[in-house]
Amino acid sequence: MAYGAISAPLQLGDLPVLSFNLQKQKTLTTFPLTLESTPQELRETMWEIFDGEINKGMTYPQLPPTTLDTFTSYFFSGGTVIVGLVSGADETEEEGEIADMQEVSLEEMRSGRDWKNCLGGFFYVKPNYPGRSSHNCNAGFMVNPHLRGLRIGHGLGRSYLVYGPKLGYRASVFNLVYTNNLASVRIWDSLGFTRAGLIPEAGLLKKADGTGEEYVDAILFYKKFE
């Protein structure tokens, strides 16, 4: 079997729709989708966010430019993508509370809004290794830059800890979390991931001040699912 065609483990039951309270009286509701169940307009919005992040050149290893086709091939190759929509919340609810929202549909939560104004973020889940090690999954996360400051990334990370095991995976491995990506590093540290290793000068990334590029180390994060 070619490395690019890695079979995922057997899914363990249905994947729930989850809701997480964020900051500023907002909620993040996460929906598991496949390529076929993702509306074209939503997929295009996801690609625009992805392409913007790739052009920044600071968090992902891919080089620009990207296309909708290359994004789709990369992000949906594992079969499952989780998208999170942001909406208002009851002011009496506490940040971090989690609820099962199985009966809520994607369109109901969208509520007629433009995808760019309600899509908080999204991530894929796919095997990190082939064959005998395919029970270890990998994930790639994107947050809508227009909705930052709500702890959306943390909410997506918490949902990943629910979806990963239900998809049949036993553990998570993140191969390249660049040390300059402080927000991502904080999330995985706070969610109990282990720093399993450090890869020196793993990426040639753009500098934040725009003065050029530099080699940046990457952390290898690991977590066994409960």
Buried (B, 14 or more C-beta within 10 A) or exposed (E): EEEEEBEBBEBEEEBBBBBBBBBEBBBBBBBBBEBEEBEEEBBEBBBBBBBBBBEBBBBBBBEEEBEBEBBBEBBBBBBBBBBBBBBEBEEEEEBEEEBEBEEBEBEEBBEEEEBEEBBBBBBBBBBBBBEEEBBBBBBBBBBBEEBEEBBBBBBBBBBBBBBBBBBBBEBBBBBBBBBBBEEBBEBBEEBEBEEEEEBEEBBEBBEEEEEEEEEBBBBBBBBEBE
